[in-house]
Amino acid sequence: MSLNEKLKKIKLVITDVDGVLTDGSLHYDSNGEVVKTFNVRDGLGIRMLVENGIQVAVLSGRDSPILRKRIQDLGIKLFFLGKLEKERACFELMKQANVSAEETAYIGDDSVDLPAFAICELAFAVADAMPYIKSCADHILQLQGGKGAVREVSDMILKAQGKSDVYTTAQGFLKMARKMAQ
């Protein structure tokens, strides 16, 4: 089955956080983590998916108030934080989303993501993932983690599903933006 055919079936996108939604940097002061940088294009891509009927879940080996705030701001309902065992967590997220593995895509960057790669229909590796991670992915993204990689996946899925007007035309975007505002 071609990549495009697989993209047409996607109903759930699960994304890792550090190294995917961020560039992987961890900023600490004496009180713990204080800063995490997210890409606004990734956030808009997530909202575009959600507004077009594709669920998005966050799965992270780490947990922090900063991450919880970003999840809340994006309106993401499905997430597991502080979970290093991602195979079981992916199955649980699929169950919560009422989708099959064949309807699920996963975006990762490191060894902790390999169990998720193995069970999801589509495994995406960010451009700056390690070579051995890229070799396990179904598709290697052109963009790096924290630099729009999630948006790249969002655009690919929406295009394959005939919904690219939400990001390629003013009218398509405005129609979606009105739904987001409700």
VEXDOTI-361397 format. One line per field, with one value per residue (C-alpha): residue in one letter; x, y, z; residue number from 0. Coordinates in Angstrom, 1 decimal, always signed. Example, Ala and Ser with C-alpha at 12.3 -4.5 7.8 and 13.67 -1.06 7.14 Angstrom:
% VEXDOTI-361397
resn (A / S) .
px (+12.3 / +13.7) .
py (-4.5 / -1.1) .
pz (+7.8 / +7.1) .
resi (0 / 1) .
This chain:
% VEXDOTI-361397
resn (M / S / L / N / E / K / L / K / K / I / K / L / V / I / T / D / V / D / G / V / L / T / D / G / S / L / H / Y / D / S / N / G / E / V / V / K / T / F / N / V / R / D / G / L / G / I / R / M / L / V / E / N / G / I / Q / V / A / V / L / S / G / R / D / S / P / I / L / R / K / R / I / Q / D / L / G / I / K / L / F / F / L / G / K / L / E / K / E / R / A / C / F / E / L / M / K / Q / A / N / V / S / A / E / E / T / A / Y / I / G / D / D / S / V / D / L / P / A / F / A / I / C / E / L / A / F / A / V / A / D / A / M / P / Y / I / K / S / C / A / D / H / I / L / Q / L / Q / G / G / K / G / A / V / R / E / V / S / D / M / I / L / K / A / Q / G / K / S / D / V / Y / T / T / A / Q / G / F / L / K / M / A / R / K / M / A / Q) .
px (+0.0 / +1.4 / +2.1 / -0.8 / -3.2 / -2.2 / -2.5 / -6.1 / -7.0 / -5.5 / -8.0 / -5.5 / -2.1 / +0.0 / +3.0 / +6.0 / +7.0 / +10.7 / +12.5 / +9.2 / +7.0 / +10.2 / +13.8 / +14.6 / +16.3 / +15.6 / +16.0 / +16.5 / +17.0 / +17.5 / +13.7 / +13.5 / +12.4 / +11.4 / +11.2 / +10.1 / +9.8 / +7.0 / +6.5 / +3.3 / +3.0 / +2.9 / +0.1 / -1.9 / -1.4 / -2.8 / -5.8 / -6.3 / -6.3 / -8.8 / -11.1 / -11.1 / -12.1 / -8.6 / -7.8 / -4.5 / -2.8 / +0.3 / +2.5 / +5.6 / +8.1 / +8.2 / +5.6 / +5.7 / +3.4 / +4.7 / +3.7 / +0.3 / -0.3 / +0.5 / -1.8 / -4.6 / -4.0 / -4.3 / -7.4 / -5.9 / -8.1 / -6.0 / -2.6 / -0.3 / +2.6 / +5.5 / +5.0 / +8.2 / +6.4 / +4.9 / +3.5 / +0.9 / +0.2 / -0.4 / -2.9 / -4.7 / -4.8 / -6.2 / -8.9 / -9.8 / -10.0 / -12.0 / -9.6 / -7.4 / -3.7 / -4.3 / -5.9 / -3.0 / +0.1 / +3.0 / +5.6 / +8.9 / +12.6 / +14.3 / +14.6 / +11.8 / +9.5 / +10.4 / +7.7 / +5.1 / +6.6 / +6.2 / +2.5 / +1.1 / +0.3 / +2.5 / +5.7 / +7.2 / +10.7 / +11.7 / +14.5 / +17.0 / +16.3 / +19.2 / +19.9 / +18.8 / +15.5 / +15.0 / +15.7 / +12.6 / +10.3 / +7.9 / +8.6 / +11.4 / +10.1 / +12.0 / +11.6 / +13.3 / +11.6 / +10.4 / +10.7 / +7.4 / +7.7 / +4.2 / +2.8 / +4.4 / +2.6 / -0.7 / -0.4 / +0.4 / -2.7 / -5.0 / -3.8 / -4.2 / -7.8 / -8.7 / -8.8 / -5.7 / -7.8 / -7.7 / -4.0 / -3.7 / -6.6 / -7.8 / -11.4 / -10.6 / -8.6 / -11.3 / -14.0 / -11.9 / -11.0 / -14.7 / -15.2 / -12.2 / -13.7 / -17.0) .
py (+0.0 / +3.4 / +6.2 / +8.2 / +5.3 / +4.9 / +8.6 / +8.5 / +6.1 / +8.0 / +9.0 / +9.4 / +11.0 / +10.3 / +12.5 / +12.4 / +15.7 / +16.2 / +16.1 / +16.3 / +19.1 / +20.7 / +20.7 / +18.3 / +21.0 / +20.9 / +24.2 / +24.0 / +26.3 / +25.3 / +24.7 / +22.4 / +22.8 / +26.4 / +26.7 / +24.6 / +26.0 / +24.9 / +25.8 / +27.7 / +26.0 / +22.6 / +23.9 / +25.2 / +21.8 / +20.0 / +22.3 / +21.8 / +18.0 / +18.2 / +20.5 / +18.1 / +15.1 / +13.6 / +13.1 / +14.0 / +12.5 / +13.4 / +10.7 / +11.7 / +10.0 / +13.2 / +15.3 / +19.0 / +21.9 / +23.5 / +20.5 / +20.3 / +24.0 / +23.5 / +20.4 / +22.5 / +25.5 / +23.2 / +21.5 / +18.1 / +15.6 / +12.4 / +12.2 / +10.2 / +11.9 / +10.3 / +7.0 / +5.4 / +2.2 / +3.5 / +0.3 / -0.2 / +3.6 / +3.7 / +0.8 / +2.6 / +5.9 / +4.0 / +2.4 / +5.8 / +7.3 / +4.2 / +3.6 / +0.7 / +0.6 / +0.8 / +4.2 / +5.5 / +7.5 / +8.1 / +10.8 / +10.1 / +10.8 / +8.4 / +4.8 / +5.3 / +5.6 / +2.4 / +0.3 / +2.8 / +2.7 / -1.1 / -1.0 / +2.0 / +1.9 / +4.9 / +5.8 / +9.2 / +10.1 / +13.8 / +14.9 / +15.1 / +11.7 / +9.3 / +7.1 / +3.9 / +5.5 / +6.7 / +3.2 / +2.0 / +4.7 / +4.4 / +8.0 / +10.5 / +14.0 / +17.0 / +19.1 / +18.8 / +18.3 / +21.6 / +23.2 / +22.2 / +18.4 / +17.9 / +20.5 / +18.6 / +15.4 / +17.4 / +18.8 / +15.4 / +13.8 / +16.7 / +16.6 / +12.9 / +13.2 / +15.9 / +18.7 / +20.8 / +23.9 / +24.5 / +25.4 / +26.4 / +28.8 / +31.8 / +30.7 / +27.2 / +28.5 / +31.0 / +28.3 / +26.2 / +29.2 / +29.9 / +26.3 / +26.7 / +29.9 / +28.2) .
pz (+0.0 / -0.9 / +1.6 / +0.2 / +0.6 / +4.2 / +4.8 / +3.6 / +6.4 / +9.3 / +12.0 / +14.9 / +15.1 / +18.2 / +18.7 / +21.0 / +22.6 / +23.3 / +19.9 / +18.0 / +19.3 / +20.6 / +19.4 / +22.3 / +24.5 / +28.2 / +30.0 / +33.8 / +36.7 / +40.3 / +40.6 / +37.6 / +34.0 / +33.3 / +29.5 / +26.6 / +23.1 / +20.8 / +17.1 / +16.4 / +13.0 / +14.7 / +16.9 / +13.9 / +12.2 / +15.2 / +15.3 / +11.5 / +12.0 / +14.9 / +13.1 / +10.2 / +12.3 / +12.9 / +16.5 / +18.0 / +21.0 / +22.9 / +24.3 / +26.3 / +28.5 / +30.5 / +32.3 / +33.2 / +33.9 / +30.7 / +28.6 / +30.3 / +29.5 / +25.8 / +25.6 / +27.3 / +24.9 / +21.9 / +23.2 / +23.0 / +24.9 / +24.5 / +26.2 / +28.4 / +30.2 / +32.0 / +30.0 / +28.8 / +27.8 / +24.6 / +23.1 / +25.7 / +25.9 / +22.1 / +22.3 / +25.1 / +23.2 / +20.1 / +22.4 / +23.8 / +20.3 / +19.0 / +16.1 / +15.0 / +14.5 / +10.8 / +11.3 / +13.5 / +12.7 / +15.1 / +15.0 / +16.9 / +17.1 / +19.4 / +20.7 / +23.2 / +20.2 / +18.4 / +20.2 / +18.9 / +15.4 / +15.4 / +16.1 / +14.3 / +10.5 / +9.8 / +11.6 / +10.9 / +12.0 / +12.2 / +10.0 / +12.8 / +14.3 / +14.7 / +11.6 / +13.3 / +14.2 / +10.6 / +9.3 / +11.4 / +10.1 / +7.2 / +6.2 / +7.1 / +7.4 / +5.8 / +8.9 / +12.3 / +15.7 / +17.0 / +13.5 / +11.9 / +11.6 / +13.1 / +10.7 / +7.8 / +8.8 / +9.2 / +5.7 / +4.3 / +5.9 / +5.0 / +1.4 / +1.1 / +2.5 / +0.1 / +2.7 / +1.7 / +1.1 / +4.8 / +4.5 / +0.9 / +0.4 / +2.3 / +2.1 / +3.3 / +6.2 / +7.1 / +7.1 / +9.4 / +11.6 / +12.1 / +13.4 / +15.7 / +17.2 / +18.1) .
resi (0 / 1 / 2 / 3 / 4 / 5 / 6 / 7 / 8 / 9 / 10 / 11 / 12 / 13 / 14 / 15 / 16 / 17 / 18 / 19 / 20 / 21 / 22 / 23 / 24 / 25 / 26 / 27 / 28 / 29 / 30 / 31 / 32 / 33 / 34 / 35 / 36 / 37 / 38 / 39 / 40 / 41 / 42 / 43 / 44 / 45 / 46 / 47 / 48 / 49 / 50 / 51 / 52 / 53 / 54 / 55 / 56 / 57 / 58 / 59 / 60 / 61 / 62 / 63 / 64 / 65 / 66 / 67 / 68 / 69 / 70 / 71 / 72 / 73 / 74 / 75 / 76 / 77 / 78 / 79 / 80 / 81 / 82 / 83 / 84 / 85 / 86 / 87 / 88 / 89 / 90 / 91 / 92 / 93 / 94 / 95 / 96 / 97 / 98 / 99 / 100 / 101 / 102 / 103 / 104 / 105 / 106 / 107 / 108 / 109 / 110 / 111 / 112 / 113 / 114 / 115 / 116 / 117 / 118 / 119 / 120 / 121 / 122 / 123 / 124 / 125 / 126 / 127 / 128 / 129 / 130 / 131 / 132 / 133 / 134 / 135 / 136 / 137 / 138 / 139 / 140 / 141 / 142 / 143 / 144 / 145 / 146 / 147 / 148 / 149 / 150 / 151 / 152 / 153 / 154 / 155 / 156 / 157 / 158 / 159 / 160 / 161 / 162 / 163 / 164 / 165 / 166 / 167 / 168 / 169 / 170 / 171 / 172 / 173 / 174 / 175 / 176 / 177 / 178 / 179 / 180 / 181) .
